[in-house]
């Protein structure tokens, strides 16, 4: 479904087909976000259900922060041990990063130093998730971890991250427009 569509036909399992006149919620993902709109069932043909949008589609995001980046250097320190890795993505509330094999568990308290362009941000974070990554190349095996760490920022730090991500997005859009 697109934001402009008023009528759409969907296929459903027979046991899930609603009655004509029923109100349902139609949800879909588009390049600029997730949307939802109430709709009325206006026709049924076996498992094909014709729906008419009743109202204006609304963006329904579950994220509190925009995230972006990837490839920036990050240093994590825990209990006097240090590991250097790469950011996978970063936001005002969390960072997902990849490190060489390093002993760290969920709920561990860590400090992180992230290089975002010309700025360096120091974070006190709590590890939320750790996933081992096994990468095999002929004759060798590389072990690493990907982790998600959560933190709360001062507004000055949040502003740096927001500005950095917005600048990356502007550069990506400009590059995309040049290739058209």
Backbone bond lengths (Angstrom), bond angles and torsions (degrees), N, CA, C in turn:
res aa  C-N    CA-C-N  psi(-1)  N-CA   C-N-CA  omega(-1)  CA-C   N-CA-C  phi
1 X - - - 1.457 - - 1.517 107.92 -
2 X 1.302 116.68 147.10 1.453 120.87 174.14 1.515 108.49 -108.22
3 X 1.312 115.66 166.27 1.454 120.32 -179.95 1.535 110.16 -61.16
4 X 1.350 117.89 -31.76 1.464 121.69 -176.47 1.532 113.74 -85.13
5 X 1.315 118.69 -16.37 1.472 121.07 -175.66 1.525 111.01 -66.44
6 X 1.347 116.09 140.07 1.460 121.20 177.43 1.521 111.45 -106.49
7 X 1.346 116.93 -29.51 1.463 121.57 179.98 1.522 107.83 -129.77
8 X 1.335 115.43 136.55 1.459 120.89 179.73 1.522 108.15 -142.16
9 X 1.321 116.22 148.39 1.457 121.62 175.70 1.523 107.88 -112.36
10 X 1.337 115.96 131.15 1.459 121.33 179.67 1.520 109.36 -125.07
11 X 1.309 116.90 154.60 1.467 122.64 174.23 1.516 108.48 -102.38
12 X 1.317 116.02 134.35 1.452 122.18 -179.46 1.511 109.97 -130.94
13 X 1.337 118.12 157.36 1.458 119.51 170.73 1.539 108.13 -60.48
14 X 1.317 117.16 142.58 1.468 120.73 -176.85 1.527 112.55 -52.92
15 X 1.318 117.50 -38.11 1.462 120.85 -179.21 1.529 112.55 -68.46
16 X 1.343 117.92 -14.46 1.464 122.47 -177.11 1.522 113.14 -103.58
17 X 1.334 118.85 -0.35 1.462 121.45 -176.81 1.531 109.55 -69.78
18 X 1.362 117.13 121.88 1.468 119.98 179.24 1.533 111.01 -79.85
19 X 1.292 115.93 170.65 1.464 121.55 179.04 1.530 110.51 -80.76
20 X 1.351 115.78 151.42 1.462 119.86 174.85 1.529 107.96 -58.93
21 X 1.315 115.51 136.80 1.463 121.51 -178.42 1.519 113.37 93.45
22 X 1.336 117.60 -12.89 1.467 121.10 178.92 1.530 110.33 -66.94
23 X 1.321 115.46 151.31 1.462 121.06 172.98 1.520 108.19 -101.94
24 X 1.317 115.75 131.13 1.466 122.50 179.63 1.532 108.00 -129.86
25 X 1.313 116.60 169.54 1.456 121.34 173.80 1.519 108.40 -110.84
26 X 1.312 116.66 126.69 1.460 122.62 177.00 1.516 107.52 -99.54
27 X 1.335 116.62 127.44 1.466 122.14 179.63 1.528 108.46 -123.38
28 X 1.327 116.43 143.89 1.453 121.15 176.82 1.519 109.76 -157.95
29 X 1.331 114.61 162.56 1.468 121.37 178.00 1.521 108.31 -109.03
30 X 1.309 115.59 139.15 1.459 122.99 177.59 1.531 107.08 -129.13
31 X 1.322 117.69 169.38 1.467 118.69 -178.20 1.526 114.53 -55.77
32 X 1.326 119.11 -29.07 1.458 120.99 -177.14 1.519 113.87 -101.08
33 X 1.354 119.13 10.37 1.449 119.91 176.58 1.513 113.40 145.69
34 X 1.329 115.36 -174.22 1.458 122.67 177.42 1.524 108.17 -100.58
35 X 1.347 115.77 140.67 1.453 121.44 -176.50 1.518 110.49 -126.44
36 X 1.343 115.61 158.97 1.462 122.35 173.44 1.524 107.97 -148.21
37 X 1.339 115.26 147.28 1.460 121.10 176.61 1.529 108.15 -150.15
38 X 1.347 117.76 139.04 1.464 118.89 173.35 1.532 108.53 -69.63
39 X 1.324 116.37 146.42 1.469 121.18 -179.56 1.522 109.68 -143.64
40 X 1.327 114.76 154.97 1.458 121.76 177.43 1.512 109.03 -108.17
41 X 1.338 116.88 137.79 1.460 121.89 176.28 1.526 106.83 -74.92
42 X 1.359 116.18 118.46 1.467 120.10 -177.91 1.521 112.88 -112.59
43 X 1.328 117.94 -7.97 1.460 120.41 178.29 1.514 111.72 -166.24
44 X 1.325 115.37 150.14 1.465 121.36 179.27 1.519 108.30 -137.92
45 X 1.324 116.54 132.72 1.464 123.22 173.18 1.521 106.43 -134.42
46 X 1.325 116.47 94.49 1.465 124.37 -172.64 1.529 109.47 56.43
47 X 1.356 117.82 -108.95 1.458 119.11 -178.62 1.537 112.65 -100.45
48 X 1.319 116.97 5.12 1.465 121.06 177.68 1.526 108.43 -94.32
49 X 1.333 115.64 125.39 1.454 121.42 -174.89 1.531 108.49 -119.47
50 X 1.341 115.62 125.98 1.459 120.84 177.96 1.537 108.33 -94.87
51 X 1.325 115.37 127.54 1.463 121.92 -175.22 1.522 110.02 -121.12
52 X 1.342 116.37 140.51 1.464 121.76 175.58 1.530 108.11 -114.16
53 X 1.332 115.56 124.49 1.466 120.91 179.47 1.521 109.27 -63.38
54 X 1.324 115.48 137.35 1.467 122.58 178.87 1.516 108.41 -120.60
55 X 1.278 116.63 79.94 1.457 119.97 -179.74 1.512 110.96 127.62
56 X 1.306 114.55 -170.41 1.458 122.22 -177.13 1.530 108.51 -99.43
57 X 1.336 117.65 129.76 1.471 118.99 176.55 1.525 111.25 -57.68
58 X 1.313 115.50 140.41 1.459 122.40 -179.97 1.527 109.48 -114.77
59 X 1.320 116.24 140.67 1.466 120.08 174.27 1.523 106.99 -72.44
60 X 1.327 116.03 132.69 1.470 121.67 179.93 1.518 108.70 -126.51
61 X 1.311 116.81 87.17 1.450 121.51 179.99 1.519 109.40 -97.01
62 X 1.320 116.32 142.28 1.453 119.75 176.00 1.528 111.66 -99.04
63 X 1.318 117.66 -9.79 1.459 120.66 -179.21 1.518 111.27 -84.66
64 X 1.300 115.72 142.30 1.454 120.58 176.92 1.524 111.58 -88.17
65 X 1.341 117.22 -25.09 1.452 120.93 -174.10 1.526 110.22 -131.46
66 X 1.321 115.01 151.76 1.454 119.65 171.79 1.529 106.99 -77.99
67 X 1.316 116.44 146.33 1.459 118.42 177.52 1.516 108.72 -130.33
68 X 1.302 115.46 157.35 1.457 120.25 -178.42 1.513 109.93 -173.73
69 X 1.299 113.65 -163.87 1.457 119.30 -179.39 1.506 111.27 85.79
70 X 1.287 114.62 -167.86 1.460 122.16 -179.45 1.508 109.86 139.19
71 X 1.318 115.66 125.44 1.458 121.27 178.91 1.518 114.37 99.52
72 X 1.328 117.66 -6.13 1.458 120.45 179.99 1.524 109.90 -73.07
73 X 1.340 117.12 144.53 1.466 119.63 178.65 1.529 111.15 -70.46
74 X 1.327 115.40 143.24 1.460 121.63 178.39 1.527 108.15 -142.07
75 X 1.323 116.78 137.57 1.464 122.15 177.91 1.526 107.04 -117.41
76 X 1.331 115.96 126.06 1.456 121.92 178.48 1.517 108.79 -110.82
77 X 1.341 115.72 135.91 1.457 121.43 177.84 1.520 108.56 -124.58
78 X 1.332 115.22 132.72 1.465 122.03 176.86 1.521 108.25 -146.54
79 X 1.310 116.25 126.13 1.470 122.81 177.00 1.524 111.56 50.80
80 X 1.331 116.23 42.82 1.455 120.77 176.85 1.517 115.15 79.91
81 X 1.325 117.95 -4.91 1.468 120.88 177.74 1.523 108.94 -100.80
82 X 1.312 115.06 148.07 1.454 120.88 -174.43 1.523 110.66 -127.78
83 X 1.321 116.29 143.11 1.465 121.42 175.46 1.520 108.29 -137.49
84 X 1.322 115.62 139.03 1.465 121.22 177.39 1.516 108.31 -106.02
85 X 1.321 115.53 132.07 1.448 120.58 -178.36 1.507 111.77 -141.53
86 X 1.345 115.23 -162.94 1.460 122.39 -179.96 1.517 109.73 -128.69
87 X 1.320 115.64 137.93 1.460 121.91 175.79 1.531 108.66 -68.93
88 X 1.328 115.82 136.07 1.467 121.31 172.00 1.530 108.67 -92.74
89 X 1.321 117.13 -45.01 1.456 123.68 168.62 1.521 108.60 -161.89
90 X 1.330 115.04 158.30 1.456 121.11 -176.05 1.524 109.26 -140.16
91 X 1.330 115.88 148.87 1.461 122.10 175.32 1.522 108.23 -140.91
92 X 1.321 115.65 -174.64 1.462 120.75 177.91 1.526 112.45 -72.54
93 X 1.344 117.70 -10.75 1.459 119.69 -177.17 1.509 115.22 -122.70
94 X 1.345 117.52 -12.11 1.463 119.22 -175.54 1.524 111.02 -160.33
95 X 1.314 114.27 160.62 1.458 121.13 171.95 1.523 107.49 -133.31
96 X 1.321 115.42 139.69 1.465 121.83 171.76 1.517 104.90 -112.44
97 X 1.337 115.92 124.78 1.460 120.17 -174.51 1.516 110.43 -141.64
98 X 1.314 115.23 159.09 1.461 122.71 178.97 1.519 108.47 -117.82
99 X 1.345 114.20 134.06 1.466 121.56 -178.54 1.516 109.41 -131.54
100 X 1.357 117.02 158.19 1.461 118.95 169.48 1.531 108.14 -60.94
101 X 1.297 117.19 164.09 1.467 121.40 -178.18 1.530 109.23 -47.17
102 X 1.325 116.31 123.41 1.462 122.37 -174.10 1.517 107.74 -147.86
103 X 1.326 117.16 137.14 1.470 121.86 -179.35 1.520 110.20 -78.94
104 X 1.325 116.29 106.47 1.458 121.60 175.95 1.529 107.64 -154.40
105 X 1.313 115.76 141.08 1.461 122.26 -176.78 1.527 109.76 -118.86
106 X 1.334 117.14 157.43 1.462 119.06 172.28 1.535 110.06 -54.83
107 X 1.300 116.35 146.71 1.470 126.54 -177.88 1.526 112.69 77.55
108 X 1.333 119.05 -0.20 1.467 121.17 175.57 1.521 109.89 -68.67
109 X 1.321 116.18 141.47 1.462 122.18 173.77 1.523 107.72 -89.85
110 X 1.327 116.12 129.75 1.466 121.48 -178.81 1.524 108.80 -135.67
111 X 1.321 114.99 161.51 1.458 120.15 168.13 1.517 106.59 -114.25
112 X 1.320 115.19 147.88 1.457 120.72 -178.50 1.514 109.60 -135.89
113 X 1.307 115.33 144.00 1.453 122.19 174.82 1.527 106.38 -121.68
114 X 1.328 115.86 118.68 1.463 121.44 -175.08 1.520 109.36 -116.93
115 X 1.334 115.64 131.22 1.465 122.06 177.24 1.529 107.96 -95.11
116 X 1.346 117.04 111.34 1.462 122.72 178.22 1.524 108.05 -114.92
117 X 1.319 116.08 94.17 1.459 119.73 -175.27 1.507 109.28 63.55
118 X 1.343 117.13 -124.94 1.460 121.83 -179.85 1.525 112.56 -84.95
119 X 1.313 116.90 -9.26 1.470 121.59 -176.30 1.528 111.65 -97.51
120 X 1.324 115.85 147.58 1.460 122.54 173.24 1.526 107.30 -119.69
121 X 1.326 116.20 129.46 1.460 120.87 179.30 1.522 108.31 -115.79
122 X 1.328 116.20 132.67 1.461 122.29 175.28 1.516 108.39 -103.42
123 X 1.324 115.83 129.65 1.457 122.05 -174.74 1.517 111.33 -123.91
124 X 1.315 116.41 140.59 1.463 122.35 166.65 1.514 104.80 -103.68
125 X 1.320 117.52 120.07 1.460 120.70 -170.28 1.524 111.65 -134.31
126 X 1.326 114.13 164.93 1.459 122.31 173.54 1.518 107.68 -119.09
127 X 1.317 116.47 127.94 1.460 121.04 179.82 1.529 108.27 -70.92
128 X 1.332 115.95 125.39 1.461 121.33 -179.43 1.524 111.86 -97.48
129 X 1.331 117.22 -34.33 1.463 120.92 -175.87 1.516 109.15 -152.47
130 X 1.323 115.84 141.36 1.465 122.34 176.42 1.519 107.50 -131.18
131 X 1.327 116.43 128.44 1.464 121.40 177.83 1.521 109.32 -125.92
132 X 1.342 117.48 125.41 1.467 118.97 175.95 1.526 109.65 -73.09
133 X 1.311 115.94 145.94 1.462 121.66 177.57 1.514 106.88 -124.84
134 X 1.320 115.61 122.44 1.468 121.79 178.32 1.520 107.22 -107.42
135 X 1.325 115.53 119.98 1.454 120.50 178.55 1.515 107.01 -121.44
136 X 1.305 115.50 121.63 1.461 119.59 -177.70 1.521 110.09 -109.42
137 X 1.290 114.60 129.79 1.453 122.14 171.84 1.517 106.12 -118.14
138 X 1.328 117.32 157.43 1.464 118.88 179.86 1.525 111.59 -52.27
139 X 1.321 115.97 120.01 1.460 121.80 176.88 1.516 115.59 82.90
140 X 1.325 118.31 -0.22 1.465 119.29 179.44 1.525 110.58 -152.09
141 X 1.313 114.87 158.11 1.453 121.10 176.16 1.517 108.24 -130.21
142 X 1.317 116.20 131.20 1.462 121.06 179.85 1.524 108.39 -110.92
143 X 1.319 116.08 125.33 1.451 121.03 176.67 1.520 108.83 -105.37
144 X 1.312 115.75 136.17 1.457 120.29 174.86 1.520 107.90 -148.56
145 X 1.312 115.96 175.34 1.457 120.52 177.46 1.523 109.21 -128.37
146 X 1.312 114.44 151.22 1.454 120.86 168.85 1.517 105.41 -116.98
147 X 1.317 116.48 133.02 1.456 118.31 -179.49 1.510 110.68 -133.68
148 X 1.310 113.75 157.14 1.455 121.90 172.23 1.517 106.45 -116.66
149 X 1.315 116.11 127.24 1.465 121.64 178.99 1.530 108.28 -121.99
150 X 1.328 115.31 136.97 1.461 122.19 -178.84 1.519 109.94 -106.33
151 X 1.324 115.99 148.42 1.460 120.62 -179.06 1.522 109.98 -156.05
152 X 1.320 114.72 165.48 1.457 121.98 171.84 1.521 107.21 -117.93
153 X 1.330 115.74 134.73 1.450 121.08 -174.25 1.515 112.81 -109.02
154 X 1.313 115.01 155.76 1.459 120.91 165.20 1.530 105.85 -73.94
155 X 1.308 117.69 154.17 1.468 121.00 -178.49 1.527 111.57 -57.50
156 X 1.323 118.08 -34.87 1.473 120.28 179.89 1.532 110.98 -63.43
157 X 1.338 116.97 -38.88 1.468 120.59 177.56 1.529 110.52 -70.59
158 X 1.333 117.00 -42.78 1.466 121.21 179.34 1.524 110.46 -59.87
159 X 1.323 116.37 -39.62 1.463 121.32 179.93 1.535 110.76 -63.49
160 X 1.320 117.11 -39.12 1.473 120.96 178.27 1.529 109.68 -63.62
161 X 1.338 117.16 -45.93 1.473 120.09 -179.26 1.528 110.27 -64.68
162 X 1.330 118.03 -46.51 1.475 120.73 178.60 1.525 111.02 -57.85
163 X 1.323 116.10 -46.91 1.463 120.04 179.96 1.517 112.49 -62.03
164 X 1.315 116.40 -40.96 1.467 121.01 179.69 1.526 110.80 -63.69
165 X 1.336 117.21 -47.37 1.464 121.07 -179.39 1.527 110.84 -64.48
166 X 1.330 116.97 -42.28 1.468 119.94 179.18 1.522 110.95 -63.04
167 X 1.322 117.19 -39.47 1.465 120.62 178.24 1.530 110.44 -63.89
168 X 1.329 117.50 -42.60 1.468 120.22 176.50 1.516 111.14 -60.17
169 X 1.342 117.27 -43.19 1.460 120.96 179.66 1.525 111.29 -63.99
170 X 1.342 117.26 -41.07 1.473 120.07 177.42 1.528 110.68 -61.29
171 X 1.321 116.71 -42.70 1.469 120.19 179.61 1.523 111.26 -64.45
172 X 1.340 117.56 -41.73 1.466 120.84 178.63 1.523 111.27 -63.47
173 X 1.327 117.67 -42.40 1.466 120.97 179.01 1.528 110.93 -65.18
174 X 1.327 116.48 -42.01 1.464 119.72 178.72 1.523 110.80 -62.35
175 X 1.347 115.90 -41.72 1.471 120.28 178.55 1.525 110.64 -64.52
176 X 1.335 117.39 -40.37 1.468 121.42 179.12 1.529 110.48 -65.26
177 X 1.324 117.23 -39.89 1.476 120.84 179.74 1.517 111.69 -67.84
178 X 1.331 118.22 -32.76 1.459 121.89 177.70 1.519 112.30 -67.03
179 X 1.331 116.67 -32.12 1.464 120.61 -176.40 1.536 112.91 -82.74
180 X 1.322 117.02 -3.06 1.479 119.76 -179.68 1.493 110.51 -82.43
